[in-house]
Amino acid sequence: MRGTLAFIQANANCGMSDISKSLRQDPIKLRPALQLLTAAGTVKATGKKRGTKYYAAGAGAPKKSAAPKPTKKPTSKKKTARKAKRKPVARKKKTAIKSKRKA
């Protein structure tokens, strides 16, 4: 448990796989130790299930980088004109096949 806490303090924002690989422990055996550390308040966790990341409680939550929103690419006038010229395609209606049964 001490090794787990030391690793998390040295490497903030690490997942279960990172911890288990560095400590050479089975993730199933590490889970109870991490649950005790989070219950005690020495380690904080963010995320759910596979996306859970752990960091030391005193270090504060890791800040998310503000990624710029992708801008929508403007469509050209030619493209919109082509779409307007297109004729709507007539599609065949699906009809149910009636079976001829003898009574």
C-alpha positions in Angstrom: 0.0 0.0 0.0 2.9 2.4 0.7 4.4 1.6 -2.7 1.1 2.4 -4.3 0.8 5.7 -2.5 4.4 6.6 -3.4 3.8 5.8 -7.0 0.6 7.9 -7.2 2.3 10.8 -5.5 5.2 10.7 -8.0 3.0 10.1 -11.0 -0.2 12.1 -10.8 -3.1 11.2 -13.1 -2.2 7.6 -13.6 -4.5 4.7 -14.3 -4.8 1.2 -12.8 -2.7 -0.3 -15.6 0.1 2.2 -15.0 0.2 1.4 -11.3 0.0 -2.4 -11.8 2.8 -2.4 -14.4 5.2 -0.3 -12.4 4.6 -2.1 -9.1 4.4 -5.5 -10.9 1.2 -6.4 -9.1 -2.0 -7.9 -10.3 -4.7 -5.2 -10.8 -7.2 -7.3 -8.8 -4.9 -7.3 -5.8 -4.3 -3.5 -6.1 -8.0 -2.6 -6.2 -8.6 -3.1 -2.4 -5.5 -1.0 -1.6 -6.7 1.8 -3.8 -10.2 1.6 -2.3 -8.7 2.0 1.2 -6.6 4.9 0.1 -9.5 6.7 -1.6 -11.8 6.0 1.5 -9.1 7.4 3.8 -8.8 10.5 1.6 -5.1 10.3 0.8 -5.9 9.5 -2.9 -8.5 11.0 -5.1 -10.0 9.4 -8.2 -11.6 10.9 -11.3 -13.4 9.1 -14.1 -15.4 5.9 -14.2 -14.6 2.3 -14.8 -11.6 2.0 -17.3 -11.1 5.7 -17.4 -10.4 6.1 -13.7 -7.3 8.1 -13.0 -5.7 8.5 -9.5 -3.8 11.4 -8.0 -2.6 12.3 -4.5 -5.2 14.3 -2.5 -2.8 17.1 -1.5 -1.7 17.7 -5.1 -5.2 18.8 -6.2 -7.1 17.7 -9.2 -5.3 17.7 -12.5 -6.5 20.5 -14.7 -8.1 19.7 -18.0 -6.5 21.4 -21.0 -8.9 23.6 -22.8 -8.9 22.3 -26.3 -10.2 24.6 -29.0 -13.6 23.6 -30.4 -13.4 22.4 -34.0 -14.9 24.9 -36.4 -17.3 23.8 -39.0 -15.8 23.9 -42.5 -17.8 26.3 -44.7 -19.4 24.7 -47.7 -18.7 26.1 -51.1 -21.4 27.7 -53.3 -20.9 25.1 -56.0 -21.6 22.2 -53.6 -24.9 23.8 -52.4 -25.9 24.5 -56.0 -25.3 20.8 -56.9 -27.4 19.7 -54.0 -30.3 21.9 -55.1 -30.1 20.6 -58.7 -30.4 17.0 -57.7 -33.7 15.4 -58.3 -35.3 13.4 -55.5 -35.0 9.6 -56.1 -38.3 7.8 -56.2 -38.0 4.7 -54.0 -40.1 1.6 -54.4 -42.5 0.8 -51.5 -42.1 -2.5 -49.8 -45.2 -4.6 -50.1 -46.0 -7.6 -48.1 -46.3 -10.8 -50.0 -49.6 -12.5 -49.4 -49.5 -16.2 -49.1 -52.2 -18.3 -50.8 -53.4 -20.7 -48.2 -56.1 -23.3 -48.8 -58.8 -23.4 -46.1 
